[in-house]
Amino acid sequence: MLTLARDSRGLTQAQLAEAMSVGQGTLSKYETGVLEAPEEFAHDAGRALGYPPSFFFQPGRPYGFPPFHYRRRKKLSAKALGKIVAEMNIRRMHIEKLSRSFPFSTNRFIPEIDRDEYQGRTKKRVTIDDLAQMLRETWMLPSGPIENVVDLIEENGGIVVPCDFGTDLLDAMSQRTDGLPVLFFVNTASPMDRLRHTLCHELAHMVLHTTDFKEDGEMECEADEFAGAFLVPPDDLRRQLRRFDLPHLANMKAYWKVSMAAIATNAQRHNFITQYQYKNFFIEMSKLGYRKREPNEPPREHPKMLRQMIEFHRKTLDYSDADFSNLLCITPEEFQSLYSFEPQPKPHLRLVN
């Protein structure tokens, strides 16, 4: 817990030792369990790290990779990634505690697909496109765009956790652990078109790669391919791709709620366009400044499950902010920062003919 707290604040062992005015060797021995820390050490560490002493006496253990999967850019440093992983572990521990009293009402689930078994039943070569279509059919999705990816995941037994990663170099993490819904930690700084693709990318990891673990590069390629086919099935894409230019892709984006870049990548992957068309498209996107953030972002999709868990504890179980802080082993200020959700947009009337 001491190492987890230190990592979550982005501090090295040497930096924490200096902040606490103790030798790094002593701190190292406390972290590794070579020496047992005196009782007052938890208070000193808590003051230095911004946690109550109770934080350091929690049961359980942090997780690394796997079971975490993540979608990030290569520029993200190992130290920054370690800080985010620590924060996600702490958020998972919070959800474990909140879930003990919360009545989950869904019997639906996010399946784990064993491709070898599925291929044996079908007696044919199974592609990633087939698996994406299989999940759409399992969840009884109608043809056409997915209206709300966040709602879809949470309706089928996942929890989407909005997070401030403090960087745009990491889009999301996902984790499947026993006794909990599948968790999807998403970067709230991401544009919505990218976030929808990212959630389906992480969904692919949870469906395909918890039983069939592969090299990182291969898993990332498969997850991207799955996300593209799940959001825009290839048959629909082929029929609608009557021409390949920015105005037409902008119209497709408005309909499917995915980025123009994702549509182009999906089209190139299935050989619906040439490599020359694909290259020129991204040159044009770069000239217009659309590579990082495209225009006409879809409406924001707001997670509901975690909010419902907090509201259930507050309204039904009569939890105060102090009770939440004691339960989650964080300060009241940090509880407010993490779980004071932005208000949901109110529905508004619109004229129809």
Phi, psi and chi 1 to 4 in degrees:
 res  aa     phi    psi   chi1   chi2   chi3   chi4
   1 MET       -  -34.0  -72.1  -59.1  112.7      -
   2 LEU   -65.2  -44.6  176.2   59.3      -      -
   3 THR   -64.1  -40.8  -54.7      -      -      -
   4 LEU   -62.6  -45.0 -176.0   65.5      -      -
   5 ALA   -62.7  -42.5      -      -      -      -
   6 ARG   -64.4  -45.3  175.9  172.6   61.6   74.8
   7 ASP   -62.5  -38.3  -74.9  -14.9      -      -
   8 SER   -65.3  -23.1   74.5      -      -      -
   9 ARG   -96.0    2.1  -58.5  -50.1 -169.7 -157.4
  10 GLY    71.9   29.1      -      -      -      -
  11 LEU  -106.2  142.3  -63.5  178.5      -      -
  12 THR   -79.9  167.1   64.8      -      -      -
  13 GLN   -60.7  -41.1 -160.6  175.3   72.8      -
  14 ALA   -63.9  -40.7      -      -      -      -
  15 GLN   -65.4  -41.4  -71.8  170.0  -30.9      -
  16 LEU   -68.1  -40.5  178.4   58.6      -      -
  17 ALA   -59.3  -41.9      -      -      -      -
  18 GLU   -65.9  -41.9 -177.9  178.9   -2.7      -
  19 ALA   -64.1  -31.4      -      -      -      -
  20 MET   -95.7   -2.6  -64.8 -177.8   63.3      -
  21 SER    57.9   44.3  -60.1      -      -      -
  22 VAL  -125.3  161.8  -60.4      -      -      -
  23 GLY   -71.1  144.1      -      -      -      -
  24 GLN   -63.7  -33.8 -174.9 -179.4  -12.2      -
  25 GLY   -61.8  -40.5      -      -      -      -
  26 THR   -64.3  -46.1  -60.0      -      -      -
  27 LEU   -61.6  -40.7 -177.8   59.9      -      -
  28 SER   -59.9  -42.6  171.9      -      -      -
  29 LYS   -67.3  -33.9  -68.8  171.7 -176.0  175.4
  30 TYR   -66.9  -43.4  -70.0  161.3      -      -
  31 GLU   -66.0  -38.8  -74.6 -164.9    3.1      -
  32 THR   -86.7   -8.1   56.8      -      -      -
  33 GLY    84.2    8.4      -      -      -      -
  34 VAL   -65.4  -40.2  171.9      -      -      -
  35 LEU  -117.9  147.0  -71.5 -179.6      -      -
  36 GLU   -88.7  125.9 -175.9  175.0  -14.5      -
  37 ALA   -70.7  141.5      -      -      -      -
  38 PRO   -66.2  159.2   22.6  -31.2      -      -
  39 GLU   -59.2  -39.3 -172.1  174.1  -24.4      -
  40 GLU   -69.2  -15.9   63.2  -89.8   15.6      -
  41 PHE   -63.0  -35.8 -177.7   81.5      -      -
  42 ALA   -61.7  -37.1      -      -      -      -
  43 HIS   -67.9  -42.8  -66.3  -90.7      -      -
  44 ASP   -65.3  -43.5  -63.9  -21.4      -      -
  45 ALA   -65.6  -38.7      -      -      -      -
  46 GLY   -62.3  -41.5      -      -      -      -
  47 ARG   -64.4  -40.3  -80.1 -168.5  -67.8  -89.2
  48 ALA   -70.6  -31.3      -      -      -      -
  49 LEU  -106.8   -7.6  -66.6  167.5      -      -
  50 GLY    78.8   31.7      -      -      -      -
  51 TYR  -124.8  148.6  -72.6  108.7      -      -
  52 PRO   -69.6  155.2   24.4  -32.1      -      -
  53 PRO   -55.0  -30.5  -25.2   33.7      -      -
  54 SER   -60.1  -24.6   59.2      -      -      -
  55 PHE   -55.1  -38.8 -179.1   92.5      -      -
  56 PHE   -79.5   -5.1  -55.7  101.9      -      -
  57 PHE  -113.1   17.6  -60.7   98.1      -      -
  58 GLN   -75.0  145.1  -63.9  177.6   86.7      -
  59 PRO   -78.7  174.0   29.5  -34.7      -      -
  60 GLY    94.5 -175.4      -      -      -      -
  61 ARG  -149.3  154.8   64.6 -179.7 -179.4   88.5
  62 PRO   -74.5  159.1  -10.4   24.2      -      -
  63 TYR  -115.0  149.7  -67.0  110.6      -      -
  64 GLY  -112.3 -133.0      -      -      -      -
  65 PHE  -116.1  130.3  -56.0  107.5      -      -
  66 PRO   -68.6  172.3   29.1  -31.0      -      -
  67 PRO   -89.4   -1.0   32.3  -35.1      -      -
  68 PHE   -70.0  138.5  -87.1  120.1      -      -
  69 HIS  -118.5  151.2  -71.9  -84.8      -      -
  70 TYR  -149.2  154.0   58.9   91.7      -      -
  71 ARG  -116.4  113.6 -172.0  172.7 -174.1 -131.0
  72 ARG  -142.8  167.7   66.1  161.1  176.9  158.3
  73 ARG   -93.7  154.4  -65.0  166.4 -178.6   82.6
  74 LYS   -67.1  -19.7  -67.4 -179.9  179.7  178.0
  75 LYS   -71.2  -15.3  -66.3  179.4 -177.6  176.8
  76 LEU   -67.3  125.1 -175.0   66.6      -      -
  77 SER   -74.5  159.9   68.8      -      -      -
  78 ALA   -64.1  -35.6      -      -      -      -
  79 LYS   -66.5  -44.6 -178.5  179.6  178.1 -177.7
  80 ALA   -64.2  -40.3      -      -      -      -
  81 LEU   -64.6  -40.4  179.3   60.0      -      -
  82 GLY   -61.6  -37.7      -      -      -      -
  83 LYS   -64.1  -43.5 -180.0  176.9 -175.6  -65.3
  84 ILE   -67.1  -41.8  -66.2  168.8      -      -
  85 VAL   -61.0  -40.7  170.8      -      -      -
  86 ALA   -62.9  -43.9      -      -      -      -
  87 GLU   -62.6  -39.1  -69.1  172.1   -8.4      -
  88 MET   -67.1  -36.7  -62.7  -51.0   95.5      -
  89 ASN   -62.2  -41.1  -91.7  -63.1      -      -
  90 ILE   -66.3  -41.8  -68.9  169.0      -      -
  91 ARG   -64.4  -37.2  -61.7  -64.8  -67.3  -84.7
  92 ARG   -62.6  -41.8  173.5 -174.3   53.4   77.6
  93 MET   -62.1  -37.7  -68.6  161.6   62.8      -
  94 HIS   -61.2  -45.8  -68.4  174.0      -      -
  95 ILE   -65.7  -36.7  -67.9  169.7      -      -
  96 GLU   -57.7  -43.9  -77.2  178.5  -11.7      -
  97 LYS   -69.8  -42.7  -67.6  178.0  179.3 -179.8
  98 LEU   -67.0  -30.5  -68.8  168.6      -      -
  99 SER   -74.9  -15.4   67.5      -      -      -
 100 ARG   -63.9  -31.3  -68.1  171.0 -169.0  165.0
 101 SER  -110.5   -7.7  -58.9      -      -      -
 102 PHE   -89.1  129.1 -178.3   74.8      -      -
 103 PRO   -85.3   97.1   29.4  -31.3      -      -
 104 PHE   -66.8  130.4  -70.5  104.2      -      -
 105 SER  -101.5  -12.4   58.5      -      -      -
 106 THR   -89.0  142.6 -177.1      -      -      -
 107 ASN  -103.3    2.1  -69.3  -39.8      -      -
 108 ARG   -81.7  164.6  -57.1  171.3   77.7  177.5
 109 PHE  -153.2  162.9   64.2   98.3      -      -
 110 ILE   -94.6  111.5  -64.5  170.5      -      -
 111 PRO   -73.5  159.8   28.6  -34.8      -      -
 112 GLU  -109.9  117.7  -62.5  175.2   81.2      -
 113 ILE   -97.0  122.1  -62.6  176.0      -      -
 114 ASP   -90.1  105.7 -173.9  -37.6      -      -
 115 ARG   -63.6  -37.5  -88.4  179.3  -78.4 -174.4
 116 ASP   -62.7  -42.8  -68.3  -23.3      -      -
 117 GLU   -66.0  -43.4 -179.7 -177.3  -20.6      -
 118 TYR   -64.6  -40.0 -178.1   66.1      -      -
 119 GLN   -67.3  -35.8 -168.1  157.1  -65.0      -
 120 GLY   -65.3  -35.4      -      -      -      -
 121 ARG   -71.9  -38.4  -69.7 -157.5  -48.3  -92.2
 122 THR   -84.1  -16.5   58.3      -      -      -
 123 LYS    60.0   30.2  -54.4  -62.5 -176.7 -176.9
 124 LYS  -148.5  165.9   67.5  170.7 -173.2  175.6
 125 ARG   -68.9  127.4  178.3  178.5  173.2  -88.9
 126 VAL  -101.7  125.3  175.3      -      -      -
 127 THR   -97.1  168.4   67.3      -      -      -
 128 ILE   -61.5  -37.5  -63.6  -64.5      -      -
 129 ASP   -58.7  -41.3  -68.4  -12.2      -      -
 130 ASP   -61.3  -41.1  -66.4  -28.7      -      -
 131 LEU   -69.8  -37.9  -62.5  171.9      -      -
 132 ALA   -63.7  -41.9      -      -      -      -
 133 GLN   -67.3  -35.6 -176.8   59.3   32.8      -
 134 MET   -61.1  -42.1  174.8 -172.4  171.6      -
 135 LEU   -68.0  -39.3 -175.3   59.6      -      -
 136 ARG   -58.8  -41.4  -74.5 -175.5   70.5  108.9
 137 GLU   -70.5  -39.5  -68.0  169.8   -2.5      -
 138 THR   -59.5  -40.2  -61.2      -      -      -
 139 TRP   -88.9    5.6  -75.4   -9.2      -      -
 140 MET    55.1   45.9  -65.8 -179.1  -74.4      -
 141 LEU   -80.3  136.7  -65.6 -179.0      -      -
 142 PRO   -71.5  164.3   26.8  -33.5      -      -
 143 SER   -65.6  157.4   59.6      -      -      -
 144 GLY   101.2 -171.9      -      -      -      -
 145 PRO   -70.1  153.6   24.0  -33.2      -      -
 146 ILE   -83.1  120.1  -63.5  171.5      -      -
 147 GLU   -63.8  -46.1 -175.0   63.0   28.6      -
 148 ASN  -145.8  107.8 -170.2  -50.9      -      -
 149 VAL   -68.9  -39.4  171.0      -      -      -
 150 VAL   -61.7  -48.3  170.9      -      -      -
 151 ASP   -60.6  -41.5  -77.9   -4.9      -      -
 152 LEU   -58.9  -46.4  177.3   67.3      -      -
 153 ILE   -64.9  -43.8  -74.1  174.3      -      -
 154 GLU   -72.3  -30.7  -66.1 -158.6  -38.0      -
 155 GLU   -68.2  -22.1  -73.1  165.0    1.9      -
 156 ASN  -106.9   25.7  -74.7  -78.5      -      -
 157 GLY    97.2   11.0      -      -      -      -
 158 GLY  -101.4  167.8      -      -      -      -
 159 ILE  -126.8  123.8  -62.7  179.5      -      -
 160 VAL   -97.0  122.2  178.1      -      -      -
 161 VAL  -110.8  109.8 -175.2      -      -      -
 162 PRO   -72.4  133.5   24.7  -29.6      -      -
 163 CYS  -136.3  151.3  -58.3      -      -      -
 164 ASP  -101.7   98.9  178.8    6.1      -      -
 165 PHE   -75.4  -11.8  -71.1  156.6      -      -
 166 GLY    73.6   12.1      -      -      -      -
 167 THR  -159.1  154.1  177.1      -      -      -
 168 ASP  -100.1   12.9   62.2   -2.8      -      -
 169 LEU   -88.6   -5.8  -64.0  178.1      -      -
 170 LEU  -133.0  128.6 -171.9  139.8      -      -
 171 ASP   -94.7  -39.3  -65.3  -46.2      -      -
 172 ALA  -166.8  160.8      -      -      -      -
 173 MET  -133.1  153.1  -73.6 -173.9  169.5      -
 174 SER  -138.1  155.0   54.9      -      -      -
 175 GLN  -153.8  133.9 -174.0 -178.6   49.4      -
 176 ARG  -116.8  115.7 -172.8 -167.7  -73.1  -89.0
 177 THR  -131.1  153.7   55.2      -      -      -
 178 ASP   -62.1  138.8  -69.0  -20.4      -      -
 179 GLY    85.4   -0.5      -      -      -      -
 180 LEU  -131.1  154.0  -82.5 -178.6      -      -
 181 PRO   -59.9  161.0  -19.9   31.4      -      -
 182 VAL   -67.7  132.0  179.8      -      -      -
 183 LEU  -104.4  135.8  -56.1  179.9      -      -
 184 PHE  -125.4  108.5  -61.8   83.8      -      -
 185 PHE   -94.2  119.8  -55.7   95.8      -      -
 186 VAL  -120.9  144.8  -63.8      -      -      -
 187 ASN   -80.4  113.6 -168.8  -13.5      -      -
 188 THR   -68.2  -12.8   52.2      -      -      -
 189 ALA   -79.0  -12.2      -      -      -      -
 190 SER   -73.4  142.1  -62.5      -      -      -
 191 PRO   -63.8  153.3   19.8  -28.4      -      -
 192 MET   -66.3  -35.3 -162.0   63.1 -133.9      -
 193 ASP   -64.3  -39.5   49.5    7.8      -      -
 194 ARG   -69.8  -37.3 -177.6  175.7  179.9   88.4
 195 LEU   -66.3  -37.4 -167.1   54.2      -      -
 196 ARG   -61.8  -44.6  -78.4  167.1   59.5   88.8
 197 HIS   -64.7  -41.7 -178.0   89.4      -      -
 198 THR   -61.4  -43.2  -67.8      -      -      -
 199 LEU   -62.1  -40.0  -86.6  170.2      -      -
 200 CYS   -71.5  -30.7  -66.6      -      -      -
 201 HIS   -62.0  -47.5  175.3  106.5      -      -
 202 GLU   -67.8  -36.4  -66.1  -58.8  -46.0      -
 203 LEU   -58.1  -40.1  176.8   62.0      -      -
 204 ALA   -60.0  -43.1      -      -      -      -
 205 HIS   -58.8  -43.0  -76.3  -45.2      -      -
 206 MET   -69.6  -31.4  -63.1  -64.0   96.4      -
 207 VAL   -82.9  -40.2  170.2      -      -      -
 208 LEU  -101.6  -29.5  -56.0  178.1      -      -
 209 HIS  -115.9   11.8  -61.2  141.5      -      -
 210 THR   -90.6  -17.9   52.0      -      -      -
 211 THR  -110.7  -16.8   59.7      -      -      -
 212 ASP  -130.3   77.3 -174.3   11.9      -      -
 213 PHE   -81.2  133.5 -163.6   76.6      -      -
 214 LYS  -131.1 -174.3  -59.2 -176.7  175.4 -175.2
 215 GLU   -64.2  147.7  -66.6  -66.3  -34.1      -
 216 ASP   -53.0  -48.2  -77.5  -10.7      -      -
 217 GLY   -60.5  -42.0      -      -      -      -
 218 GLU   -67.5  -41.2 -173.7  177.0   -3.3      -
 219 MET   -64.7  -40.3  -72.1 -165.1  -59.8      -
 220 GLU   -64.4  -41.9  -68.7  -56.6  -64.0      -
 221 CYS   -62.4  -44.5  -72.1      -      -      -
 222 GLU   -64.0  -40.8  -73.0 -173.6  -11.9      -
 223 ALA   -65.4  -40.3      -      -      -      -
 224 ASP   -64.4  -43.1 -100.2  -18.1      -      -
 225 GLU   -63.7  -42.8 -171.4  175.1  -16.6      -
 226 PHE   -61.9  -46.6 -177.7   98.9      -      -
 227 ALA   -59.3  -43.6      -      -      -      -
 228 GLY   -61.9  -43.9      -      -      -      -
 229 ALA   -74.6  -30.4      -      -      -      -
 230 PHE   -71.0  -40.4 -171.9   70.5      -      -
 231 LEU   -79.6  -40.5  -74.0  165.5      -      -
 232 VAL  -132.9   92.2 -172.2      -      -      -
 233 PRO   -54.6  138.9  -28.1   36.3      -      -
 234 PRO   -55.1  -38.0  -24.8   32.5      -      -
 235 ASP   -62.6  -40.9  -71.1  -15.1      -      -
 236 ASP   -66.5  -41.4  -66.8  -39.9      -      -
 237 LEU   -61.3  -44.9  177.1   62.0      -      -
 238 ARG   -62.6  -42.1 -175.0 -177.4   62.9 -108.3
 239 ARG   -66.8  -36.2  -78.5 -167.0  -62.5  -91.4
 240 GLN   -86.6  -14.2  -68.3 -171.8    5.1      -
 241 LEU   -86.0   61.9 -152.6   62.0      -      -
 242 ARG   -68.0  -33.6  -61.8 -176.6  -59.0  -84.7
 243 ARG  -142.8  162.6   67.9  177.9 -164.7  -88.1
 244 PHE  -124.1   93.2 -174.7   75.3      -      -
 245 ASP  -152.6  169.3   55.5   31.1      -      -
 246 LEU   -59.8  -45.9  -86.7  174.9      -      -
 247 PRO   -58.9  -41.7  -25.8   35.3      -      -
 248 HIS   -69.7  -40.4 -173.8   59.4      -      -
 249 LEU   -66.6  -31.3  -97.7   64.1      -      -
 250 ALA   -63.5  -39.8      -      -      -      -
 251 ASN   -66.4  -40.9  -71.8  -26.8      -      -
 252 MET   -64.7  -37.8  -68.5 -175.7   67.5      -
 253 LYS   -61.5  -44.2  172.8  177.6  179.0  172.8
 254 ALA   -61.2  -33.7      -      -      -      -
 255 TYR   -79.2  -48.9  178.4   72.5      -      -
 256 TRP   -88.2  -15.8  -69.8  101.1      -      -
 257 LYS    62.7   38.3  -60.1 -177.1 -177.8 -179.3
 258 VAL  -128.5  159.8  -59.9      -      -      -
 259 SER   -68.2  154.0   69.0      -      -      -
 260 MET   -61.2  -36.5  -66.4 -177.0  -73.5      -
 261 ALA   -62.7  -40.6      -      -      -      -
 262 ALA   -67.1  -38.9      -      -      -      -
 263 ILE   -63.3  -44.2  -66.0  171.0      -      -
 264 ALA   -63.7  -42.6      -      -      -      -
 265 THR   -64.6  -41.0  -60.2      -      -      -
 266 ASN   -63.5  -41.5 -155.1    2.2      -      -
 267 ALA   -65.2  -40.8      -      -      -      -
 268 GLN   -68.4  -37.9 -169.4  -88.6  -22.2      -
 269 ARG   -62.2  -33.0 -178.5 -178.9  -71.5  126.2
 270 HIS   -97.9   10.6  -70.6   89.4      -      -
 271 ASN    61.0   32.5  -62.9  -44.8      -      -
 272 PHE   -83.3  -17.1  -62.2  157.1      -      -
 273 ILE  -132.9  165.4   58.3  173.5      -      -
 274 THR   -86.4  164.1   66.2      -      -      -
 275 GLN   -62.8  -33.7 -173.3   65.0   31.6      -
 276 TYR   -64.6  -45.0  176.9   78.7      -      -
 277 GLN   -62.0  -42.3  -72.2  175.3  -61.2      -
 278 TYR   -62.5  -45.6 -178.5   71.6      -      -
 279 LYS   -64.6  -46.0  179.7  179.4  177.9 -178.7
 280 ASN   -65.1  -33.9  -78.5   -8.0      -      -
 281 PHE   -60.5  -46.4  168.5   78.0      -      -
 282 PHE   -73.9  -26.7  -81.9  104.2      -      -
 283 ILE   -63.4  -44.7  -69.8  173.2      -      -
 284 GLU   -64.8  -40.5 -173.1  175.1    2.7      -
 285 MET   -61.2  -40.1  -69.6  -83.6  -77.3      -
 286 SER   -65.4  -42.0  -65.4      -      -      -
 287 LYS   -61.3  -34.2  -72.3  178.5  180.0  176.8
 288 LEU   -86.4   -3.8  -66.8  169.4      -      -
 289 GLY    74.7   26.3      -      -      -      -
 290 TYR   -96.0   -0.4  -67.8  169.2      -      -
 291 ARG   -68.7  -36.0  -69.1  -60.6  -59.8  -88.8
 292 LYS   -87.4  -40.1 -168.1  164.5 -174.5  178.7
 293 ARG  -148.2  120.8 -159.5  174.3 -163.9  110.6
 294 GLU   -86.8  157.7  -63.8 -178.2    4.5      -
 295 PRO   -74.7  169.6   27.5  -33.7      -      -
 296 ASN    58.7   53.2  -56.4  -39.5      -      -
 297 GLU   -67.2  139.1 -174.0  177.9  -28.9      -
 298 PRO   -62.8  163.1  -16.5   28.4      -      -
 299 PRO   -59.9  147.5  -19.9   30.3      -      -
 300 ARG   -64.2  144.1  -61.8  -58.9  -63.6 -177.4
 301 GLU  -111.8  124.9  -60.6  176.1    8.2      -
 302 HIS  -106.8  123.3  -61.8  -83.6      -      -
 303 PRO   -60.2  146.7  -20.7   32.1      -      -
 304 LYS  -119.0  -29.0  -61.2 -179.6  179.3   67.3
 305 MET   -63.8  -46.8 -174.3   58.7   68.7      -
 306 LEU   -65.5  -38.5 -170.4   53.4      -      -
 307 ARG   -60.3  -42.6  177.9 -163.5  -64.2  -92.3
 308 GLN   -63.9  -37.1  -70.2  172.1    7.8      -
 309 MET   -63.7  -43.5  -65.6  173.8   77.8      -
 310 ILE   -65.7  -45.8  -65.5  -65.7      -      -
 311 GLU   -64.5  -35.7  -71.2 -179.4   -9.9      -
 312 PHE   -62.5  -45.8  175.4   81.7      -      -
 313 HIS   -64.2  -38.8  -80.6   73.8      -      -
 314 ARG   -72.9  -46.5 -165.1 -176.9  -66.9  -78.2
 315 LYS   -88.5  -39.0  -65.2  177.4 -179.6  178.4
 316 THR   -91.1  -39.5  -56.3      -      -      -
 317 LEU   -99.2   -0.3  -56.1 -178.0      -      -
 318 ASP    61.6   42.6 -161.0   28.3      -      -
 319 TYR   -81.7  134.4  -90.5   60.7      -      -
 320 SER   -94.5  172.0   65.1      -      -      -
 321 ASP   -59.2  -36.8  -76.9    4.7      -      -
 322 ALA   -65.5  -39.5      -      -      -      -
 323 ASP   -63.2  -44.1  -67.0  -31.2      -      -
 324 PHE   -59.8  -43.8  -81.7  116.7      -      -
 325 SER   -61.3  -41.5  -60.8      -      -      -
 326 ASN   -67.1  -41.7  -70.2  -27.1      -      -
 327 LEU   -63.6  -45.2  172.8   68.9      -      -
 328 LEU   -91.6   -5.2  -54.8  179.8      -      -
 329 CYS    59.6   46.5  -60.1      -      -      -
 330 ILE  -135.3  168.5   53.4  177.9      -      -
 331 THR   -76.2  157.2   63.9      -      -      -
 332 PRO   -56.7  -36.3  -25.7   34.9      -      -
 333 GLU   -64.9  -40.6  -65.5   76.5   19.2      -
 334 GLU   -71.4  -34.8 -171.1  151.8   16.0      -
 335 PHE   -60.0  -45.7  170.6   74.1      -      -
 336 GLN   -61.9  -39.9  -78.6  -66.4  -35.3      -
 337 SER   -65.0  -39.3  172.8      -      -      -
 338 LEU   -85.2  -33.7  -67.0  176.1      -      -
 339 TYR  -126.2   17.8  -60.8  109.5      -      -
 340 SER   -94.2   87.2  179.7      -      -      -
 341 PHE   -70.9  146.6  -60.8  101.3      -      -
 342 GLU   -65.0  146.1   61.7 -174.4   41.1      -
 343 PRO   -63.5  142.8   20.1  -29.1      -      -
 344 GLN   -70.1  141.5  -68.6  -83.9   29.7      -
 345 PRO   -64.0  136.8   22.4  -31.8      -      -
 346 LYS   -81.2  142.6  -65.7 -178.5  179.2  178.9
 347 PRO   -65.5  146.5   20.8  -29.7      -      -
 348 HIS  -126.7  153.9   57.8  -85.2      -      -
 349 LEU   -77.1  149.7  -63.4  175.9      -      -
 350 ARG  -141.0  150.0   60.9 -175.0  178.8   89.1
 351 LEU   -78.1  138.8  -69.0  174.3      -      -
 352 VAL  -129.3  150.7  -65.4      -      -      -
 353 ASN   -84.0      -  -67.0  -34.6      -      -
